Amino acid sequence: MTRPLTPLRSFVSNVRFYLLYLSRSRIDATLNFLLPIFYATIAHLIAEASPDKIDPLAITVGAGLMGMWTTVMYGAGGLIKEQRRLGLLELLLAAPGYFPSSIASMTIAVSLFGLEAMLGTVAWAYFVFDVSVASSIVFELVVTAGIAVIAMSAVGFMVAAVFVRVRKAESVAEAVIAPLWLLSGVLIPVSTLPSSVQLISKLLPMTFGAQALRAATRGVWDLQAIGICFLLSLIYGAIGWMAVTAAARSSRSHGGMHLW
């Protein structure tokens, strides 16, 4: 006799399903692999031409984070758009259970899929630019990369509340990717930004996730950055849950999704 799915088992099953769905898309898998390689190549060439000495592993991690951000934003928008195209988004809205849980499983799956971009970037840097990873810092890098996935999932979940109500969700993704790169300190250090912009950066969990990951490349645990990243991720996740719930309640009361 088949056991009924508990909410947790159902959620994990959804994450697994969407992760497999993304992995079997040739175009998504190809872009997820090629984009961070492109970012890493440019970053390393610029660093080699710079008179300042820059840690090559930190450059690699930064390029990997850019690839993850791109995958999360485009992936979340594209996945929701695909669900809408197939007529499944409305079914998810009408189905028993929490609609926010369905959207959260999508964003977590996309973030895990984006983690492949980080692994591909590190592998590319190892073989092409001779960037090595000391065995003593592997554990720190794995843990902080997981923290980065949590941070991106939280931001992606909040943005998904907008994606649900937008006809062309990928267009919204295009508008937020580059600002998120700048504000989270992936492209340039947050300290070089104007003081007013730094205040905005400190409201993003990914800013502290990136800070913790860069510290991990030096074998250092930045516990303060990790703690703030977790706290902001919880706040973003709660806001995202309330926003998606409000969008679902509005759609149900109007008998359909009113798209922008």
N, C-alpha and C positions, 0 to 999 in steps of 0.2 A: 504494500500500500504506500502510495506517495505521500510524503509528509507535506503539510501545507507550508507555504513560504512565510517565514516571519518577516517583519519589516526590514531587518538587517540583511537577511539572506536575499530578499527581493532587491534591496539596494545594491548589494555586491554583485548579484546576477546582472542587474542593469549596467553597472560599470563595466563588467566583463563583456557584455554584449556590444556596447558602444565602442569599446576598445578594439574588439575584433572587427567590428564594422569599419572603423577608421583604418585599421591595419591592412584590410583587404582592398582599400581604395588605392589604385596604383598612383593616381595623380597626387593624392595626399601624402602617401608614403615617399614618393619621389621628392616632392617639395620639402617635406619634413627633413629629408636627408641633405638636399642640395643647398637650401637657403643658409643654414648655419655654416656650411663649408665656405660658401661665398663670403659671409660676414667674417669668418675667421681668417680667410686668406687676405682680405683687405686690411683687417686689423693688424695682422702680423707684418704685412708689407709696410704699413704706415709706421709701426713701432720700430722696424729695422731702419727706417729712414730718419727716425727722430734722434736727436743728440742725447736725449734723456734715456736712462736705462729703465725699462719697463719689464716687470715680471711676465715672461711669456705664458705661464700657466694662468695668471690673472687675466691676460688678454683672451686666452682660450675660453675661460669660464664666462667672461663677459659676452663673447660671441655666442656661446651656447645659450646664455640667458636671452639674448636677442632672438635666437631661433625659437626658444620656448615661448616667449611672448607672442611672436608671430603665429605660432601654431595654435596657441590658446585662443587668441582673439579671432583669427580667421576660422579656426576649427569650430569654435562654439557658434559663431554666426552661421557658418556653412552647414553645420549639423542641424541646427534649428530650422534653417531654411529648407533643408532636405526633408526634414520631418513634415514641414508644412506642405511641401510640394507633393509628397506621397499621401497627404491627407491624414497623417498619423498624429500631428500635433493636437488637432481638435479631439481626436480619440483619447489621447493622453489626458486632455483637460476634462473630458467627460467620464473617464474611467474611475472606478473606486480607488481610493488612496490619495496621497498628497501629491498634487501637481508639482510643488517645489522640489519634492524628492526626485521626481523624474528629471527635472532640469538640472538639479545638483549632480546626479549621476552622469549626465552628459558632460558637464564642465570638468568633473574629476577625471573622466575617461580621456578627455582632450588634453588635460594637464599631464597625465601619465604618458599619453602618446607624444606630447612635447618633450618629455624626458629623453626620448630616443634622440632628439636633436642634440641634446647635451652630450650624450654618449658618442654620437657620430662626430661631433666637433672635437672632442678629446682624442678620438681615434685618428682623425685627420691631422690634427696638430702633432700627434706622436709620430706618424709615418712621414709627413711632409716637412714639418718644421722642427723635428727632433725635440719636441716638448715632452719631457718625462714626468711621471707622477710618482713621487716617493711612496713606498709601501706604508710608511709610517703615517701618512695623512689620508690614506684611502678611506678609512672609517669616517673621519671628519667630513670628507667631501660627500660621501654617500648620505650621511645624516642631514647635512645642510642642503643638499640637493633635494632631499625629501621635504625639507621645510620650505624650499622654494616652490615645490609643487603645491603644497598646502596654500601658500600665499597666492599663487596664481589662480588656484581653484576658487579661492574666496573672492578675488577681484572678478574673475570670469563669471562667477555665479551672480554677482551683483549686476554686472553689465548684461547678463542674460535676461534680466527682467526687462531691459530695453529691447533686446533682440526679439523677444516673444511678441512685442507689439509693433515691430518694424517689418515692412514687406521685404526690404533688401538689407538684411542684417549685416552682410559682409561690408556694405558701404559704411556702416557705423564703425566696424572694426578698422577700416582703413583710416578713419579720422582719429582714432585713439592710440594706435600702435606707436607711432613716432613720439608723441608727447609722453607716453608711458616709458619709452626707452630713456628719454632725457630726464624725466622727473625721478625715476627709480635709480639713477646713477649707473645704469648699465653701459651707456656710451661714454659719459664723462663723470668724474667725481662730483657728488652732490655739493661739496664744499666750493666748487668753482661757479656754482649757479648764484644768481642774485639772492639776497637774503629773503626777500618776499617769496621767491619761488622755492627756496629751501623749506619754508614752512609747509608748503603743499607737498613737497617730497616726503616730509616726515609723517604725512597722513597715509602714505602708501605702505602696505605690509611688504611689498616686493623690494622697497628701498632697504629695509633691514634684512630681508632675505638675501639680497645681493651682497650686503655688507658682511653678513655671517659667512657667506660662501667664499668671498675674497679672503676673509680671515682664515678660513679652513685651508686655503692654498698655502698658507704659511704655517700650518699645523697648530693654529690657535683657535680655541673655542671662544667666540664672542657671545657670551651668555646673555648680555644685555640686549644685543640685537636679536637674538633668538627669542627672548621673552617678549619683546615689543612686537616682533613679527607674528608670534602666536596670538597675542592680544588683539592686534589690529585685524588679523585674519578672522577671529571670532566675531568681531564687530562687523566686518564686511559681510561675513556669512549670514549674520542675523539680519542685517539690512537687506541683503539679497533675498532671504527667505520671506521677509515681510513684503518686499516689492513684488516678488513673483506671486505670492498669495493674493495681494491686492489686484494684480493683473488678471489672475484666474477668477477672482470673485467678480470683477467688473465684466469679464467676458461671459460668465455664466448668467449674470443678471441681464445682460443685453442679448443673450441667446446667440452669441458668436463673437469672434475676435475682430475688433475694429482696428484695422492696421493703419499705420501712418504711411 
